[in-house]
């Protein structure tokens, strides 16, 4: 039987809190020698870190694009040595 999945929407700060919670859960598993769950939690932590990094890269691309659009709207720039 195929396992069901769900799509959820989380903000970057919510993802950071999930990562923190997963790290605490993983540390608890290690402390109580529950190594079966440790591997699963490590996988989840890595997945959420990749998602967070992807969001950060996307934000940087949007910022760069917005900056370029803003520069395009403000017209051509002249250098300080040029006389208008």
PyMOL CGO cylinders between C-alpha atoms (Angstrom):
from pymol import cmd
from pymol.cgo import CYLINDER

trace = [
    CYLINDER, 0.00, 0.00, 0.00, 1.37, 3.42, -1.00, 0.3, 1, 1, 1, 1, 1, 1,
    CYLINDER, 1.37, 3.42, -1.00, 1.93, 5.81, 1.87, 0.3, 1, 1, 1, 1, 1, 1,
    CYLINDER, 1.93, 5.81, 1.87, -0.14, 8.97, 1.75, 0.3, 1, 1, 1, 1, 1, 1,
    CYLINDER, -0.14, 8.97, 1.75, 1.48, 12.40, 1.70, 0.3, 1, 1, 1, 1, 1, 1,
    CYLINDER, 1.48, 12.40, 1.70, 0.41, 15.96, 2.34, 0.3, 1, 1, 1, 1, 1, 1,
    CYLINDER, 0.41, 15.96, 2.34, 1.53, 19.41, 1.26, 0.3, 1, 1, 1, 1, 1, 1,
    CYLINDER, 1.53, 19.41, 1.26, 1.84, 21.98, 4.01, 0.3, 1, 1, 1, 1, 1, 1,
    CYLINDER, 1.84, 21.98, 4.01, 2.73, 25.67, 3.92, 0.3, 1, 1, 1, 1, 1, 1,
    CYLINDER, 2.73, 25.67, 3.92, 5.32, 26.94, 6.40, 0.3, 1, 1, 1, 1, 1, 1,
    CYLINDER, 5.32, 26.94, 6.40, 7.12, 30.25, 6.69, 0.3, 1, 1, 1, 1, 1, 1,
    CYLINDER, 7.12, 30.25, 6.69, 10.91, 30.37, 6.91, 0.3, 1, 1, 1, 1, 1, 1,
    CYLINDER, 10.91, 30.37, 6.91, 10.74, 31.02, 10.66, 0.3, 1, 1, 1, 1, 1, 1,
    CYLINDER, 10.74, 31.02, 10.66, 8.34, 28.10, 11.14, 0.3, 1, 1, 1, 1, 1, 1,
    CYLINDER, 8.34, 28.10, 11.14, 10.78, 25.87, 9.25, 0.3, 1, 1, 1, 1, 1, 1,
    CYLINDER, 10.78, 25.87, 9.25, 13.57, 27.03, 11.57, 0.3, 1, 1, 1, 1, 1, 1,
    CYLINDER, 13.57, 27.03, 11.57, 11.44, 26.06, 14.60, 0.3, 1, 1, 1, 1, 1, 1,
    CYLINDER, 11.44, 26.06, 14.60, 10.73, 22.64, 13.06, 0.3, 1, 1, 1, 1, 1, 1,
    CYLINDER, 10.73, 22.64, 13.06, 14.47, 22.11, 12.56, 0.3, 1, 1, 1, 1, 1, 1,
    CYLINDER, 14.47, 22.11, 12.56, 15.18, 23.09, 16.18, 0.3, 1, 1, 1, 1, 1, 1,
    CYLINDER, 15.18, 23.09, 16.18, 12.46, 20.73, 17.42, 0.3, 1, 1, 1, 1, 1, 1,
    CYLINDER, 12.46, 20.73, 17.42, 13.73, 17.87, 15.28, 0.3, 1, 1, 1, 1, 1, 1,
    CYLINDER, 13.73, 17.87, 15.28, 17.28, 18.39, 16.59, 0.3, 1, 1, 1, 1, 1, 1,
    CYLINDER, 17.28, 18.39, 16.59, 16.00, 18.21, 20.17, 0.3, 1, 1, 1, 1, 1, 1,
    CYLINDER, 16.00, 18.21, 20.17, 14.03, 15.06, 19.36, 0.3, 1, 1, 1, 1, 1, 1,
    CYLINDER, 14.03, 15.06, 19.36, 17.10, 13.50, 17.71, 0.3, 1, 1, 1, 1, 1, 1,
    CYLINDER, 17.10, 13.50, 17.71, 19.26, 14.35, 20.73, 0.3, 1, 1, 1, 1, 1, 1,
    CYLINDER, 19.26, 14.35, 20.73, 16.66, 12.75, 23.04, 0.3, 1, 1, 1, 1, 1, 1,
    CYLINDER, 16.66, 12.75, 23.04, 16.65, 9.60, 20.92, 0.3, 1, 1, 1, 1, 1, 1,
    CYLINDER, 16.65, 9.60, 20.92, 20.43, 9.43, 21.08, 0.3, 1, 1, 1, 1, 1, 1,
    CYLINDER, 20.43, 9.43, 21.08, 20.38, 10.00, 24.85, 0.3, 1, 1, 1, 1, 1, 1,
    CYLINDER, 20.38, 10.00, 24.85, 17.91, 7.14, 25.35, 0.3, 1, 1, 1, 1, 1, 1,
    CYLINDER, 17.91, 7.14, 25.35, 19.69, 4.90, 22.81, 0.3, 1, 1, 1, 1, 1, 1,
    CYLINDER, 19.69, 4.90, 22.81, 16.75, 4.90, 20.39, 0.3, 1, 1, 1, 1, 1, 1,
    CYLINDER, 16.75, 4.90, 20.39, 18.97, 4.81, 17.31, 0.3, 1, 1, 1, 1, 1, 1,
    CYLINDER, 18.97, 4.81, 17.31, 16.22, 3.56, 14.96, 0.3, 1, 1, 1, 1, 1, 1,
    CYLINDER, 16.22, 3.56, 14.96, 14.46, 6.92, 15.18, 0.3, 1, 1, 1, 1, 1, 1,
    CYLINDER, 14.46, 6.92, 15.18, 17.72, 8.89, 15.15, 0.3, 1, 1, 1, 1, 1, 1,
    CYLINDER, 17.72, 8.89, 15.15, 18.36, 8.05, 11.50, 0.3, 1, 1, 1, 1, 1, 1,
    CYLINDER, 18.36, 8.05, 11.50, 14.81, 9.02, 10.49, 0.3, 1, 1, 1, 1, 1, 1,
    CYLINDER, 14.81, 9.02, 10.49, 15.06, 12.32, 12.37, 0.3, 1, 1, 1, 1, 1, 1,
    CYLINDER, 15.06, 12.32, 12.37, 18.46, 13.07, 10.80, 0.3, 1, 1, 1, 1, 1, 1,
    CYLINDER, 18.46, 13.07, 10.80, 16.87, 12.58, 7.36, 0.3, 1, 1, 1, 1, 1, 1,
    CYLINDER, 16.87, 12.58, 7.36, 14.02, 14.94, 8.26, 0.3, 1, 1, 1, 1, 1, 1,
    CYLINDER, 14.02, 14.94, 8.26, 16.45, 17.55, 9.60, 0.3, 1, 1, 1, 1, 1, 1,
    CYLINDER, 16.45, 17.55, 9.60, 18.49, 17.39, 6.38, 0.3, 1, 1, 1, 1, 1, 1,
    CYLINDER, 18.49, 17.39, 6.38, 15.33, 17.72, 4.27, 0.3, 1, 1, 1, 1, 1, 1,
    CYLINDER, 15.33, 17.72, 4.27, 14.12, 20.78, 6.20, 0.3, 1, 1, 1, 1, 1, 1,
    CYLINDER, 14.12, 20.78, 6.20, 17.58, 22.37, 6.01, 0.3, 1, 1, 1, 1, 1, 1,
    CYLINDER, 17.58, 22.37, 6.01, 17.56, 21.91, 2.22, 0.3, 1, 1, 1, 1, 1, 1,
    CYLINDER, 17.56, 21.91, 2.22, 14.09, 23.47, 2.05, 0.3, 1, 1, 1, 1, 1, 1,
    CYLINDER, 14.09, 23.47, 2.05, 15.23, 26.43, 4.15, 0.3, 1, 1, 1, 1, 1, 1,
    CYLINDER, 15.23, 26.43, 4.15, 18.33, 26.93, 1.97, 0.3, 1, 1, 1, 1, 1, 1,
    CYLINDER, 18.33, 26.93, 1.97, 16.14, 26.79, -1.13, 0.3, 1, 1, 1, 1, 1, 1,
    CYLINDER, 16.14, 26.79, -1.13, 13.88, 29.50, 0.31, 0.3, 1, 1, 1, 1, 1, 1,
    CYLINDER, 13.88, 29.50, 0.31, 16.89, 31.69, 1.12, 0.3, 1, 1, 1, 1, 1, 1,
    CYLINDER, 16.89, 31.69, 1.12, 18.27, 31.28, -2.42, 0.3, 1, 1, 1, 1, 1, 1,
    CYLINDER, 18.27, 31.28, -2.42, 14.85, 32.15, -3.84, 0.3, 1, 1, 1, 1, 1, 1,
    CYLINDER, 14.85, 32.15, -3.84, 14.67, 35.27, -1.67, 0.3, 1, 1, 1, 1, 1, 1,
    CYLINDER, 14.67, 35.27, -1.67, 18.12, 36.35, -2.86, 0.3, 1, 1, 1, 1, 1, 1,
    CYLINDER, 18.12, 36.35, -2.86, 17.10, 35.89, -6.51, 0.3, 1, 1, 1, 1, 1, 1,
    CYLINDER, 17.10, 35.89, -6.51, 13.95, 37.95, -5.96, 0.3, 1, 1, 1, 1, 1, 1,
    CYLINDER, 13.95, 37.95, -5.96, 15.93, 40.71, -4.22, 0.3, 1, 1, 1, 1, 1, 1,
    CYLINDER, 15.93, 40.71, -4.22, 18.47, 40.80, -7.07, 0.3, 1, 1, 1, 1, 1, 1,
    CYLINDER, 18.47, 40.80, -7.07, 15.71, 40.90, -9.68, 0.3, 1, 1, 1, 1, 1, 1,
    CYLINDER, 15.71, 40.90, -9.68, 13.88, 43.69, -7.81, 0.3, 1, 1, 1, 1, 1, 1,
    CYLINDER, 13.88, 43.69, -7.81, 17.10, 45.68, -7.51, 0.3, 1, 1, 1, 1, 1, 1,
    CYLINDER, 17.10, 45.68, -7.51, 17.72, 45.31, -11.25, 0.3, 1, 1, 1, 1, 1, 1,
    CYLINDER, 17.72, 45.31, -11.25, 14.16, 46.37, -12.05, 0.3, 1, 1, 1, 1, 1, 1,
    CYLINDER, 14.16, 46.37, -12.05, 14.50, 49.37, -9.73, 0.3, 1, 1, 1, 1, 1, 1,
    CYLINDER, 14.50, 49.37, -9.73, 17.74, 50.42, -11.44, 0.3, 1, 1, 1, 1, 1, 1,
    CYLINDER, 17.74, 50.42, -11.44, 16.10, 50.03, -14.85, 0.3, 1, 1, 1, 1, 1, 1,
    CYLINDER, 16.10, 50.03, -14.85, 13.20, 52.27, -13.77, 0.3, 1, 1, 1, 1, 1, 1,
    CYLINDER, 13.20, 52.27, -13.77, 15.43, 55.00, -12.45, 0.3, 1, 1, 1, 1, 1, 1,
    CYLINDER, 15.43, 55.00, -12.45, 17.10, 55.37, -15.84, 0.3, 1, 1, 1, 1, 1, 1,
    CYLINDER, 17.10, 55.37, -15.84, 20.70, 55.20, -16.96, 0.3, 1, 1, 1, 1, 1, 1,
    CYLINDER, 20.70, 55.20, -16.96, 23.27, 56.19, -14.42, 0.3, 1, 1, 1, 1, 1, 1,
    CYLINDER, 23.27, 56.19, -14.42, 26.04, 58.59, -15.23, 0.3, 1, 1, 1, 1, 1, 1,
    CYLINDER, 26.04, 58.59, -15.23, 29.51, 58.39, -13.83, 0.3, 1, 1, 1, 1, 1, 1,
    CYLINDER, 29.51, 58.39, -13.83, 30.84, 61.09, -11.54, 0.3, 1, 1, 1, 1, 1, 1,
    CYLINDER, 30.84, 61.09, -11.54, 33.38, 62.26, -14.10, 0.3, 1, 1, 1, 1, 1, 1,
    CYLINDER, 33.38, 62.26, -14.10, 30.73, 62.75, -16.81, 0.3, 1, 1, 1, 1, 1, 1,
    CYLINDER, 30.73, 62.75, -16.81, 29.36, 66.26, -17.28, 0.3, 1, 1, 1, 1, 1, 1,
    CYLINDER, 29.36, 66.26, -17.28, 25.67, 66.43, -18.11, 0.3, 1, 1, 1, 1, 1, 1,
]
cmd.load_cgo(trace, "trace")
